[in-house]
Amino acid sequence: MSNIVVFGAGGTAGSRITAEAVDRGHRVTAAVRRPEATSYLPAGVRTVTGDVTSPRSVRDLAADADVFVVAIGGGERELWRDAARTLVDTLREVPDPPRVIHVGGGATLLTPKGTPYLDEPDFPEEYRDSAEGQAEALALYRSSPDGVTWTYVSPPPLEFHPGERTGHYRTGTDHPVTDAQGRSVLTYEDLAVAIVDEIENPQFRNARFTAAY
């Protein structure tokens, strides 16, 4: 059993990660900006006001945590970069800091040419700000000093949506995991499975991984 803090637990990804972790018997704290709006989270979840871009909030929540899951969304480009910077700078000063699992975007995964999907000429402009913010977050983790343990999780770059929990998936690192037809597909529910599996049985310390069917 781990003590898990989920930043952004009220969101599409965060709520599913929270539910999956609770179902497996972990102790979960939902760190959200508006605790009153998360009544739909599972029974037993401790809900607190938390901000992953606040050093004080990170420091306070780190005291009893084994793992921080960062599943925030809906902000400007700077949000993800600032979250990563705050975590790296703050946790390096915390004794026995929690591990960070950052739910990032798929746009930083690499095409068959070896370049990020973010750099493709037809990349949708409406997603560019968030994709560039997530790319900056990944770069910050990769250059972080010793003492901070992190894992960056990228879902498929295109076909990623709510759906069925199957409990099955395959993992990769910097390139999307594809099926025989070349598709990379995953549900939020099975991303949550992959993340809690990684919490229980770490395979990607200080690395990025992706998952798909």
N, C-alpha and C positions, 0 to 999 in steps of 0.2 A: 504494500500500500504506500502510495506517494502522496505528499501534500502538493497539490497543483494549483497554481494561480493562473487563471485565464483572463488576460486583458482582452476586452472586446467580447465577453461571453454572451452578450445579448445579440450578436450579429449572426449572419447566416452560417459562417464557419464556426465561430466561437460557441454558439449554442449547441451545435452537434458534437463538437469536441467535449464540451462540458457533459452532455448527456452520456456519451460513450465512456468517459472516465468514471462518472458516477456509477454507471451500470457495472463496471468492473471492480467496484469497491474502493476507488481512490477517494481521498478527501479533496474536495474542490472548492476554491474560493473564486467567485466571479467578481472581477475588478472592472467596474463599469462607471461611466460618468453619471448615469441616472439609475440608481438601484431600484427606485420605485417603478421602473418600466420593465422589470425583468421577472414578473410574477410567474411567467410561464416556464421558468427553469425548473429542473427536477427538485423534488423534496430533498432536503439535506445539504443543498448547496448554500454555502455562506456567501452572502452578497455584501460587498463593500464599495465605497466610492474610491476609485483608483484611476490614476493617469500615468501611463507608461512613459510619458515625456516629462514627468516630474521626478527629479532625483529624490525628493523626500518621500514621495509615494512608493517609488521603487525600493528605497532603503527600508521603509517600514514593512512592506509586504515580503521582503526577502528574508526577514527574521525567521519565519517558520516554514519557508517554502523549499521544496526539493526541485521544483521545475516551474519556470515561467513559460506559459504559452502566449505568444503575441498573435492575436487574430483580429487586429483592429482594421477598420476600413472607413470609407466615406469621407476622408479628409483630403487636404491638398497634398501636393507632391512632398512638401517638407515633413509631413506627419511621419512617414515610415523612416526617413533618414534621421529625424530627431529622436524617434523611439529607439532605433539601434544605437545612436550615439549616447543617449542617456543610459541605456542598459550597460553598454560597454564601459563607460566612464564611471558609473556608480558601482557596478558589481565588482569591479577590480579592487575596490576598497572595502568590500564586505567580506568578513570571515566566512569561509565555507559557503560561497554564493550558490544560488540555484542555477541549474542549467537553463539556457534559453532555447526555446523552440519557436522560431519565427515563421509564421505562415505568410509566404510571399506570393508573388505572381508568377505566371508561367511565361511572361514575355522575356525574362532573362534566360530561359532555356535556349539551346543552340539549334539552329537549323542544320540540315545536312551539309551546308556550306561552312559550318563552324562559326557563324555569326549569330548574335541574339535575334530572336523574333522581333524585338523592339526596333531593330535597325532595318527591318524590311520596308521597302518603299510604300507598301499598301497597309502598313500598320495603322489601325483606326486612331484618328487623332483624339477622339473622346476618351481614350484610355491612356494616352501618352503621359499625362502628368503622374498618374498613379504608377504606371510602369517604370518611369524614370526614377520616382521616389523609391520604389522597391529595388531597383538596380543599385541605387546609392546605398541602401541599407545592406544589401548583400556585400558590396565592396567594403563597407565599414566592418562587417563581421570578419571578412576574410583578412583584413589587416589588423584585427584586434590583438592586443597583447596577451601573453600567457596569463592564466588565472580566470579567464572567462570561457566557459564551455557553451557552444552554441550549435544549433542545427537549423538550417534554412530549408523550408519545404516549399517546393513549387508544384502546383497542380498542372494538369495539361494546359497548353497555351490557348486552346480553342474550346474543346468540348468538355466543359466542367460545369455541372449543374446539380441542383437537388434531385434526389431520386431514391433508389432502393439501397439498403445496406446489404451487401452480399458477404462481406467479410473477406473477399478475395481481391487481390491486386498484385502487380509486379512493380519492382522498384528499379530506378536508374539514378544517374547522377546529373550530368549536365545536358543530356539530350532527352527529349520526350520518349517515354515508353510507348511503342506502337504495336498494333496487332497485325495480322496477316494482310489486312487491307491498307495499312499505313495510318490508321486512325489512332489517336491518343485520347482516351475517354475515361472519365472518372466521375463519380458522384461525390457531393459534399459528405455524405454519410460514410463512404469508404475512405475518403481522405481522413476523416476523424478516426477510423479504425487504424489507418497507417500511422497516424501521429501517436495514438495511445500505445500501439505496438512498439514504436520507437522509444517511448518513455519507459516501457517495461523491459525492453530488450534493446539497448542502444546499439545501433549499427553505423551511425553517421555522425560521430562526434566531430565538431569543428569542420563540417562539410555540408554541402547541399544535397538533398535528394528529391526525386520526383516519383510519382506513382501513377499507374493507370492499369487498365485491364489487359 
